[in-house]
Amino acid sequence: MRVVSGKNKGMPLKAVPGSNTRPTTDKVKESIFNMIGPYFDGGIGLDLFAGSGGLGIEALSRGLDKVIFVDKDFKAIQTIKENLEACRLNENSRSEVYRNDYIRALKALTKREIKFDYIFLDPPYRHEIIESILSYISDNKLFSDNGIVLAEFDSEKNIASDVGVYSELKSEKYGSCGIKIYKVKNYN
């Protein structure tokens, strides 16, 4: 695993020890960012179910101003912090890392009234929760006017094309990995 492009291109990233996480492959990561970027002129991101932090770190490398990383696993949090430090992305308030489950994290972020430009959702495939998370994000307005959500899921599952204020922009399959990019509908 490595940072595919941007300021930190080529930097190796550690994987979370054990078999509880499933890192996004470099090939899939490259495809994802070609669909939503490939580079950014600022913005704030949320890497929910962050694992090693690979998606959020890639987004920072490609130009996001800040990413908030959330995972409930202690080993994942340690790995994210190590990867951010190795890439020097833990400086100047560019990142925040929290050990929390996704429900509590979303509630805490709602109270902070943060509006995310990019939200990366990569929950364990056995949990079919992407649609409920999209609904929560939509209902609580955790998105900027041009907000984009990237959802990674088991490609054998059917995920709704429209949820709340979100509408599917693009969809791809890479073996067992499905990717959907959602964009905010004409939001007022």
C-alpha positions as CSV (number, residue, x, y, z in Angstrom):
1,M,0.0,0.0,0.0
2,R,1.2,3.5,-0.8
3,V,0.1,7.0,-1.6
4,V,-0.8,6.9,-5.3
5,S,-0.5,10.5,-6.3
6,G,-0.1,14.1,-5.1
7,K,2.3,15.7,-2.7
8,N,3.1,12.4,-0.9
9,K,3.2,10.2,-4.0
10,G,5.0,6.9,-3.5
11,M,5.0,7.1,0.3
12,P,4.4,3.6,1.8
13,L,1.5,3.2,4.1
14,K,1.3,0.6,6.9
15,A,-1.7,-1.8,7.0
16,V,-3.6,-2.4,10.2
17,P,-2.2,-5.5,11.8
18,G,-4.6,-8.5,11.8
19,S,-7.5,-9.4,9.5
20,N,-10.2,-7.1,10.8
21,T,-9.6,-4.5,8.1
22,R,-9.7,-4.7,4.3
23,P,-7.5,-2.0,2.8
24,T,-8.5,-0.4,-0.5
25,T,-6.0,-1.5,-3.1
26,D,-3.8,1.1,-4.9
27,K,-5.6,0.2,-8.2
28,V,-9.0,0.9,-6.7
29,K,-7.8,4.0,-4.9
30,E,-6.4,5.4,-8.2
31,S,-9.8,4.7,-9.9
32,I,-11.7,6.3,-7.1
33,F,-9.8,9.5,-7.2
34,N,-9.9,9.7,-10.9
35,M,-13.7,9.6,-10.6
36,I,-13.9,12.4,-7.9
37,G,-10.8,14.5,-8.5
38,P,-8.2,13.6,-9.3
39,Y,-6.9,16.6,-7.4
40,F,-8.6,19.1,-5.0
41,D,-8.3,22.8,-4.4
42,G,-8.9,22.6,-0.7
43,G,-11.9,21.2,1.2
44,I,-12.7,19.1,4.2
45,G,-13.0,15.3,4.2
46,L,-14.3,12.6,6.5
47,D,-12.8,9.1,6.4
48,L,-15.3,7.0,8.3
49,F,-14.3,3.4,9.0
50,A,-10.8,4.7,8.2
51,G,-8.8,1.5,8.7
52,S,-5.2,2.5,7.9
53,G,-6.4,6.0,6.7
54,G,-5.4,5.3,3.1
55,L,-8.4,7.1,1.5
56,G,-8.1,10.2,3.7
57,I,-4.4,10.3,3.3
58,E,-4.7,10.1,-0.4
59,A,-7.2,12.9,-0.3
60,L,-4.8,15.1,1.7
61,S,-2.0,14.3,-0.6
62,R,-4.2,15.4,-3.5
63,G,-5.1,18.7,-2.0
64,L,-7.8,18.6,0.6
65,D,-7.1,21.0,3.5
66,K,-8.2,18.7,6.3
67,V,-9.5,15.2,6.9
68,I,-11.1,13.8,10.0
69,F,-10.4,10.1,10.5
70,V,-12.7,7.8,12.5
71,D,-12.4,4.1,13.4
72,K,-13.4,2.1,16.4
73,D,-10.4,-0.2,16.4
74,F,-7.4,0.7,18.5
75,K,-4.9,-0.8,16.1
76,A,-6.4,1.1,13.2
77,I,-6.1,4.4,15.2
78,Q,-2.4,3.7,15.9
79,T,-1.8,2.8,12.2
80,I,-3.6,6.0,11.0
81,K,-1.4,8.1,13.3
82,E,1.8,6.4,12.2
83,N,0.8,6.8,8.5
84,L,-0.1,10.5,9.0
85,E,3.2,11.1,10.8
86,A,5.3,9.3,8.1
87,C,3.6,11.5,5.4
88,R,3.9,14.6,7.6
89,L,0.2,15.2,7.3
90,N,-0.4,15.4,11.1
91,E,0.9,19.0,11.2
92,N,-0.9,22.3,11.0
93,S,-4.3,20.9,12.0
94,R,-4.6,19.0,8.7
95,S,-5.9,15.9,10.4
96,E,-7.9,14.8,13.4
97,V,-8.1,11.2,14.4
98,Y,-10.8,9.7,16.7
99,R,-11.4,6.3,18.1
100,N,-15.2,5.9,18.1
101,D,-18.0,3.9,16.5
102,Y,-19.6,5.6,13.5
103,I,-22.9,6.4,15.2
104,R,-21.3,8.4,18.1
105,A,-18.8,10.0,15.7
106,L,-21.6,11.2,13.4
107,K,-23.5,12.6,16.3
108,A,-20.4,14.4,17.6
109,L,-19.7,15.8,14.1
110,T,-23.3,17.0,13.9
111,K,-22.9,19.0,17.1
112,R,-19.7,20.6,15.6
113,E,-21.7,21.7,12.5
114,I,-18.9,20.7,10.1
115,K,-19.9,20.6,6.5
116,F,-17.9,18.0,4.6
117,D,-16.9,18.3,0.9
118,Y,-15.9,14.6,0.7
119,I,-17.0,11.7,2.8
120,F,-15.4,8.3,2.4
121,L,-17.5,5.3,3.6
122,D,-15.8,1.9,3.7
123,P,-17.6,-0.1,6.4
124,P,-17.0,-3.8,6.9
125,Y,-18.8,-5.6,4.1
126,R,-20.8,-7.7,6.5
127,H,-22.6,-4.5,7.8
128,E,-25.1,-3.2,5.3
129,I,-25.2,0.3,6.7
130,I,-24.2,2.6,3.8
131,E,-27.8,3.7,3.1
132,S,-28.6,4.5,6.8
133,I,-25.3,6.5,7.0
134,L,-26.2,8.4,3.9
135,S,-29.7,9.1,5.4
136,Y,-28.1,10.4,8.6
137,I,-25.6,12.6,6.8
138,S,-28.4,13.9,4.6
139,D,-30.9,14.5,7.5
140,N,-28.3,16.3,9.6
141,K,-26.8,18.3,6.7
142,L,-23.2,17.2,7.2
143,F,-22.3,18.1,3.7
144,S,-21.3,21.2,1.7
145,D,-23.5,22.3,-1.2
146,N,-21.3,20.3,-3.6
147,G,-20.7,17.4,-1.2
148,I,-19.6,14.1,-2.6
149,V,-19.8,10.7,-0.8
150,L,-17.7,7.7,-1.9
151,A,-19.1,4.4,-0.7
152,E,-17.2,1.1,-0.9
153,F,-19.2,-2.1,-0.5
154,D,-19.5,-5.8,-1.5
155,S,-20.2,-5.7,-5.2
156,E,-22.7,-8.5,-4.8
157,K,-25.0,-6.2,-2.8
158,N,-27.5,-3.7,-4.2
159,I,-27.1,-0.2,-2.8
160,A,-29.7,2.5,-3.5
161,S,-28.9,5.0,-6.2
162,D,-30.8,7.8,-4.4
163,V,-30.7,8.4,-0.6
164,G,-31.9,11.6,1.0
165,V,-30.3,14.5,-0.8
166,Y,-27.8,12.2,-2.5
167,S,-28.0,10.9,-6.1
168,E,-25.6,8.3,-7.6
169,L,-23.1,10.0,-9.9
170,K,-21.0,7.0,-10.9
171,S,-20.7,3.3,-10.1
172,E,-18.0,0.8,-10.7
173,K,-17.1,-2.8,-9.8
174,Y,-13.6,-4.1,-9.2
175,G,-14.0,-7.8,-8.4
176,S,-15.6,-8.1,-5.0
177,C,-15.4,-4.4,-4.4
178,G,-18.2,-2.1,-5.5
179,I,-17.8,1.7,-5.6
180,K,-20.6,4.3,-5.8
181,I,-20.0,8.0,-5.9
182,Y,-22.9,10.1,-4.7
183,K,-23.4,13.8,-5.2
184,V,-25.8,16.2,-3.6
185,K,-28.8,16.8,-5.7
186,N,-29.7,20.4,-6.4
187,Y,-29.7,21.4,-2.8
188,N,-31.1,24.6,-1.4
